Structures are given as C-alpha cells and as structure tokens.
Amino acid sequence: MKTRTIRVDNLARVEGEGALHITVKDGAVSDVRLSIYEPPRFFEALLRGRRYGEAPDITARICGICPIAYQMSAVHAMEDALGITVDGPLRDLRRLIYCGEWIESHVLHVYMLHAPDFLGYPDAIQLAAKFPAIVQRGLQLKKAGNAMVALLGGREIHPVNVRVGGFYRVPTRAELAPLAERLRWARDAALETVRWVATFGYPAFDQDYTFVALRHAAEYPFNEGRLVSNRGLDIAVREYEDHFSEEHVEHSNALHSTLKGAGVYFVGPMARYSLNFDRLSPLAQEAARSAGLGPVCRNPFQSIIVRSVETVYACDEALRIIDEYEMPEKPFVTAAARAGTGYACTEAPRGILYHRYRLDEQGLIQAAKIVPPTSQNQKSIEADLRTFVAGHLDLPKEELTLQCEQAIRNYDPCISCATHFLKLDITRL
Amino acid sequence: MVIGVGNSYRGDDGAGPAVARRFTAQRLDGLRVCEQSGEGAALIEAWQGADAVFVIDAVDAGAEPGAVFRFDASEQSLPSRFFAYSTHAFSVAEGIELARVLRRLPQRLVVYGIQGESFSDGAGLSGPVQRAVNRVADRIGEELQARDA
C-alpha cells in the first residue's frame, strides 16, 4: 500500500483560512476534504435582540471584500418582513452600489489572485514585475469599483450609508458625473481584461453542474428575482429553506449545503452567467463570445473569463443607471416595526447570499439565518477536486498541488464569509 | 504620513490604529494620518503624494508580546509572514512589494510591527501592546522631528 500526501499549509491567494486533504488509495481518490478552520464567527447569534435597522451594519462586518452583498441581503430581508418595497431611483442606486462591489471584488480576484496561476507566477508581485502596465490597469479598475462604493456608501469598507428603506443620503446627478467619467475608462479597461484572460491556457474540464442563481424578468440579477437552476428549480426566495438544507460536517467550520433532489450545486458568476446570458448587455455578450464563450460555461477554470465579462456588464449597467438617474425626493422609504419573518437572496460577487430574519412586534431580531455563497460551494469544490485529482494522479506532487490550489481559486472562495477559508494533504495509501 | 493598519475590534490588531490616533490627536502641521484595514492595493493608494510614510501594523511572529520590529522598506523587502492580512489575500507586505515593482513606493517608507498577544474578538489592547504603542508613537515622533531638523 502506497500513501501519497500532498499538503498545502494555508491555502494561498484565497480569502480566509482553509486546508485541503486528499486521500488516494491504491491509485484511486478515496477522500477529499476541504477543511475550513477559520474559527466560527457566530453572527447569527450576535444578531439576536438587535433592532432590525442594525442588521445591515452588523452583517457588513462579515466581509471586508463584499460588505455590500451583506447589506443588500439584510435590507431586502427586513423590508420583506416589514412589508415595504423600495422602487425607482432608490432601487437603481442599490444596483449601482452592487455594480461597484462586483467590479472591485472581481478585479481583485482576476488580477491579483487568479491570473498568476494561469501565467505561471507564484503571486501577483512576480506578475507585476513582468507586466507592470497590466497590473496597474487592474489596480485602477479596482479603484473605480471602490470609488463607486465609497461615493454611494459613504466609505469603501463597511459602508455607512445603506439602511433599511434605502440610504441615509442620496447623490445628486452632479455628484455622479465624475463617476461616469471614470466608468467609461473602466468599461474599456474591463474589455481589455476580457481580451487578456482570453489568451490564457485552459485545461479541458467541463463539468455537469447544477447551477443555481437568481433570475429576473428583465435584468441580469443583483437584488431581485426567483431562484432557478438548470435542472428545473424555479422558486420564490422565501421557499429557499424548503429546498436547500445545511449540515455540519466534521472537517469544516462552515456548514455544507445541499439542494434536495440534486445534492451538490454551484453558485457564483458561472451559475449567473449560464442561467442569465440573455440578460447581459449586448456589449458584455459580445465580449463573452469574442473570448470564446457560449451562453453556458461549465469549465470552472474559465470562471476568470466570466468574472471579467461580469465586470464589463457592471460598468455598462452602472453607466446606464447614472445616465438615467433622477435624484429621489426622499433617500429612504419609512417602515413601521412589526412582527414577522423576512427573506431575501441577493447575488454577491461569489454567488447567492441568503438572509432570513424573524422580528418581534418591536422590530427586534429573534432569529437570523445567513447562508453565504462560499459555504454553498464547498461540496462543489470537493467534487471538482475529486474529479480533477483522479484525472491527474500521475503528475508530480508539486505540480498537482499547485493545480489543486488553482482549482480551488476557480471559486474565488471567501472563507472568512463561509465561516459567518491552503493546507493541502494528499494521503496516498 | 502615518498609516495605522489593523482592526480595532480584534484585540491587539488595533495596535496600528492606536498609534495613528496618537498623531491624529496631535494635529502636527503637514502630517497626514489615516487608518487602513490592511488591504495591499488600498495602501498603495493611501500613500500617493507623500514623500515619507510610517506604517504601523500588528504582527504575529512568535515573539514576546509588545516586541517592536522596524523595517526600512526603502532598503529591504518585508517578510510577508509578518504582516499577513489574515482573512484576505493581499497584505501589507505584498502591497509594499507590489508598489516596489510598480515604482509606486514613497521615497521613504518605514514599517513598524508590534507583536500582539491576543487577536481575539473585542476591542482593547493587552498591556504589553499598549506600552509598545506608546513607545512606537514616541519613536515615530522623534523620526519626524529629525527629518524636519
């Protein structure tokens, strides 16, 4: 019996602390475990007893890269519980701030965390030494996204301007004008990004995923829609817990999710893209096609192309919103506290983020449930690795390790979110 | 410019911001002060236009709590282990090395690291770290004065 072990301490270039252990017995993969050992953060418990209005500010602390996603899911869930609807320019401003977050999150991943893998560099610094202009472009593009979040949210990290009902303050058209200027440059830079990543080499690794994402009647989804899959799922967000369940597995501090009837499922840019290609702007669709993608993408290594295409879309959509914007009279819709339960699901950069809150008559939170996208993707990551390693067992250990890490980075996992995430062990027996 | 890096709600990770706040209170002429979470790309933006920058961050290097490390980043590369931005991938050290490669380092960049005792949830510095914060703030004050002299 021969045991092979591949070990990665502290998976690099992912958010958070995670480790990977793979067992290969007599030449076949017998076990794959993605261990999230970042300590649990107990946000769901922390929220109990707090006022409904505090949820966006508290949950934003779950993540420094995607705080807007938490704020959007929180406010929509509270508004569902309180029976109010946010429409018109306020609704558009929410899409706009989400565009900013998608841009800064996707661009950080594409340039700093993922591209080095494809180009054979250990990190972005080595990549920058060889291609300084390209990395500068990435930094400037990320900065444009951060600027959008700062302008609309009042602060780049953990924005302070988002509230139940809308915003504390809304911008004037004049305040948005300089942003439009930056976004026109950003849109071009995003198109360059798609052209750049299209030149990378991609292993043939199409997988038969069950994709899950929001789908809306008219738009590429951010905050609203029904939950759909490519296998017949079509439910209202409030039915989420009837169809998706969470379980605690021994090797992870982040709960694993399954879809009843399908088991493992996949959320994030590729899921959104494959279920909503027809909702992308014409420019984004064209960029995708020029990069060699069809309306569905099943190769997780090509997620870097999809993130780049979504960045183009976010710039395009942001410019459209700014162009049509008329400052609303009131920055928020008022609500009266009442007992009830509210549900929401919004599309974080990494996939669907589900929030559910139960409030008492005074509007105090009695119970909270938060399901981040990365915890939902854990089983999919493990399944990919199982398939990938099985097909590459003959590779030398170092090479296999690097490719496993890259395969995990395909998911742009946010392990700090997943625990409310490389230590890679492959034991060959 | 003084940049305090860290999270005040993670125990001794608040060391950097604590040093920065000493300078915010002093309001020295011509001195910019800011607090940063430690994301590398944001740091590069923060020090644009400054010719001399002091960055302070907590470290977890296995040293005695309160131990102070000083690096002249104009002279040497930073060990990335020291300044890991724990839950996100692009740390102080990587930000600085990236800036070096892109020629976006300030003329003078000095980085102070303070070994933390505890990084668990909650605000408040441990005793050794609080003392180190005072020492580092004094030393930076001296370095600033020596520059102006």
Interface residues (C-beta under 8 A of the other chain):
Chain A: A12 R13 V14 E15 G16 E17 E38 R61 G64 I65 L108 M112 L113 D123 A124 I125 A128 A129 P132 V135 Q136 L139 K142 K143 N146 E156 I157 I415 S416
Chain B: Y9 S37 E39 A41 A42 I44 E45 S86 T87 H88 A89 F90 E94 E97 L98 V101 L102 R103
